[in-house]
Amino acid sequence: MNRINEELVFQTAFAPQSVAASTEKTSDYIDVSGVREIVFLVSVAPLGANKSLTVTLLASDDSSGSGAEEVETAAFTDAEGTAPQTAVVSFRPSALTGRYMAVKFQHDGAAAVVCGVVAATNTLYLPAASGWTLVV
């Protein structure tokens, strides 16, 4: 049985940086060809009580995000306002979505806060070309 770090591929999709309130930021686009599921972890410093983070999942056929389409949008509320928060956005790509995925996010905190995004993917199981497999 593999450990979780052997099952997933982790990529920094948006290096931690200060993001001003009401400013939209978009992560890097991640290639999801051959990926069974992708999870974006959007980490933010404390936003303030009842402030929110809006995250939109984007899909594109181009690695630059050209012609990207919104797949889903969700708002996360920071009820406490005193601790860092992580929004978890999970998606199972299909042939009907684009080959590249990213997240766009924006917060409504009173001041700029540090935000970062990590993407984790796992790959599809593909049988050996010969049709024979060995599992030990």
C-alpha positions in Angstrom: 0.0 0.0 0.0 1.4 3.4 -1.0 1.7 6.4 1.2 -0.4 9.4 0.2 2.7 11.3 -1.2 3.3 8.3 -3.5 -0.3 8.4 -4.8 -0.5 12.1 -5.5 1.4 14.7 -7.5 1.7 18.1 -5.8 2.3 21.3 -7.7 2.5 24.9 -6.5 -0.2 26.6 -8.7 0.0 30.0 -7.1 3.1 30.9 -5.0 2.1 32.5 -1.7 1.9 36.3 -2.0 0.0 39.3 -0.7 -3.4 39.7 -2.5 -5.4 42.9 -2.1 -9.1 42.8 -1.2 -11.4 42.5 -4.2 -8.6 41.6 -6.5 -9.0 38.5 -8.7 -6.1 36.2 -9.0 -5.8 33.1 -11.2 -3.5 30.1 -10.5 -1.4 28.4 -13.1 -3.2 26.0 -15.4 -2.5 22.3 -14.6 -2.5 19.6 -17.2 -5.2 17.1 -16.3 -4.8 14.7 -19.2 -4.7 11.2 -17.6 -5.8 12.6 -14.3 -8.6 10.9 -12.3 -9.2 13.8 -9.9 -7.6 17.2 -9.2 -7.8 19.1 -5.9 -6.9 22.7 -5.5 -6.0 23.8 -1.9 -6.5 27.6 -1.7 -4.8 28.8 1.5 -5.4 32.3 2.9 -4.3 34.2 6.0 -7.1 35.3 8.3 -9.7 37.3 6.4 -11.6 38.7 9.3 -14.9 37.6 10.8 -17.6 36.8 8.3 -15.4 37.8 5.3 -15.4 35.5 2.3 -13.3 33.9 -0.3 -14.9 33.2 -3.7 -13.2 30.4 -5.8 -14.1 29.6 -9.4 -12.9 26.5 -11.1 -11.7 27.2 -14.7 -11.2 24.8 -17.7 -9.3 25.5 -20.9 -8.0 23.6 -23.9 -4.9 25.8 -23.8 -2.1 25.8 -21.1 -2.2 29.7 -21.1 -5.9 29.6 -20.2 -7.0 31.1 -23.5 -10.8 30.8 -23.8 -11.2 29.4 -20.3 -14.7 28.5 -19.2 -16.0 28.6 -15.7 -16.9 25.2 -14.4 -18.2 26.0 -10.9 -18.0 28.8 -8.3 -18.2 28.5 -4.5 -18.0 31.0 -1.7 -16.2 30.2 1.6 -16.9 32.2 4.7 -14.3 32.8 7.4 -16.5 32.5 10.5 -13.7 33.1 13.0 -11.6 35.6 11.2 -8.5 34.9 13.4 -7.0 31.8 11.9 -5.7 30.9 8.4 -8.2 29.0 6.3 -8.0 26.5 3.4 -10.7 26.2 0.7 -10.7 22.7 -0.9 -11.9 22.5 -4.5 -12.1 19.0 -6.0 -13.0 18.1 -9.5 -13.1 14.9 -11.7 -12.1 15.9 -15.2 -13.7 14.3 -18.2 -13.4 14.4 -22.0 -16.1 17.1 -21.9 -14.0 19.5 -19.9 -10.7 21.2 -21.0 -7.3 19.6 -20.7 -6.1 22.3 -18.4 -7.6 23.4 -15.1 -7.0 26.4 -12.7 -8.8 28.3 -10.0 -9.6 32.0 -9.9 -10.1 33.5 -6.5 -11.0 36.7 -4.8 -11.5 37.7 -1.1 -13.4 40.6 0.5 -11.2 41.0 3.6 -10.5 44.5 4.9 -6.8 44.4 3.9 -4.4 42.5 1.8 -3.7 38.9 2.9 -1.3 36.2 1.9 -2.8 33.6 -0.4 -1.3 30.5 -2.1 -2.6 27.5 -4.1 -1.4 24.0 -4.3 -2.8 21.5 -6.7 -2.8 17.7 -6.1 -3.6 15.2 -8.8 -3.8 11.4 -9.1 -3.4 9.6 -12.3 -5.7 7.1 -14.0 -4.6 3.4 -13.8 -3.6 2.2 -17.2 -3.0 -1.5 -17.7 0.3 -2.7 -19.2 0.4 -2.5 -23.0 0.7 -6.3 -23.1 -2.4 -6.8 -21.1 -0.4 -8.6 -18.4 0.1 -7.1 -14.9 1.8 -8.1 -11.7 0.8 -6.8 -8.3 2.9 -7.8 -5.4 
